[in-house]
Amino acid sequence: MPLNSENVWVEFILKEWLLLASACGLVLTSVYAGQLPSFSLPELQVLLLLFVLFVVVRGLENSGLILWISRKLEQGRLIPLKLTLATFFLSMIVTNDVVLTVIVPLTLLLNTDRKDLLVILEALAANAGSALTPIGNPQNLFIYWYYGVAPGEFVTAIAAFSCVYLLLLVAASLAVRTRGVPGNPPVAGEVSNFGYVYLLLLVVIVLAVLHVLPVASVFLAIAYVLVFDRRSLRVDYALLLSFLCFFGLADNIHLLVAPQLQHAGDVFLASAVTSQLISNVPATLLFAKFTTQWQALLWGASVGGFGSLVGSLANLIAYRIYIVNNRGGGAGVFTIRFFAFGYLAFFIGVGLYFVFAA
């Protein structure tokens, strides 16, 4: 019995190491700063939106709609390219977090191998594509409003970043060869009627993310689930708690750090490296208070989204969904590959900045 108990704890630590690490970081920095972290209203709204997104996507899975789409998608050739391009371009409109919340579960239902590489390419594509528009991710929207940037000026400043990565991702996608896996894949049956309700609720959430509808409108989804489909409340709460810890960690670091940034290159490197520790959204909020170099900050946050798991919330979402839902094992290999591809993209981005933007 003790052995079994130990195995349970080891399995828990291996599965929830991200939550444990973020919680430890939050506690240690809170003790060092001598106060508890504070959470802003926008941060709490992000958590609410993510929670409702997870619930709606789980509802779409339960309805059979995502399985039906995956069965259609795996027909024909060039599956990696189709998934990568879809993620890249959709992330410009519905944000990198939203698109990965939908695309990664869909990918895991495909009757194909190399799913680990597909998810990694999708995470890279979401970060690269979302960088191009003011509404592609939260830090872009903040920079766009905080500095009063014109739409054309914004896109021009970061266009080289997204275009080069698009070419690299297309080449990488074409290099990935997939094939069907043996066994009996799930058969896509009829889609339940409530699947279309969840599709409508997903549209409501996307409009709330884009500030077309008030954030309070997402409570429609919560009310629907509580009344008609409580199974969809079985989502990854550990990931949501990890986000909460990272927001608190960023607040503590803000109290402990007072940077004096003079040059654009300093802003770029500081925001890119800091994103590896506290995510690019809080890093952007942190350094915006100390610089007027918005182009360098935009590049730093965009490049900083690659690399570590916490570089971007999109990375956390893609990684966590794969680890929790993949039944084939190989979590260690996937983690190594995720870091390897992520940091390759990170250092490419550093080079691109000094070539195109410095």
PyMOL commands that set and color helices and strands:
alter all, ss='L'
color gray80, all
select helices_A, chain A and resi 2-15+17-33+41-63+65-73+79-94+96-108+115-130+138-146+151-175+193-209+215-228+230-233+237-256+264-278+280-288+294-304+313-325+331-356
alter helices_A, ss='H'
color red, helices_A
deselect
rebuild
show_as cartoon
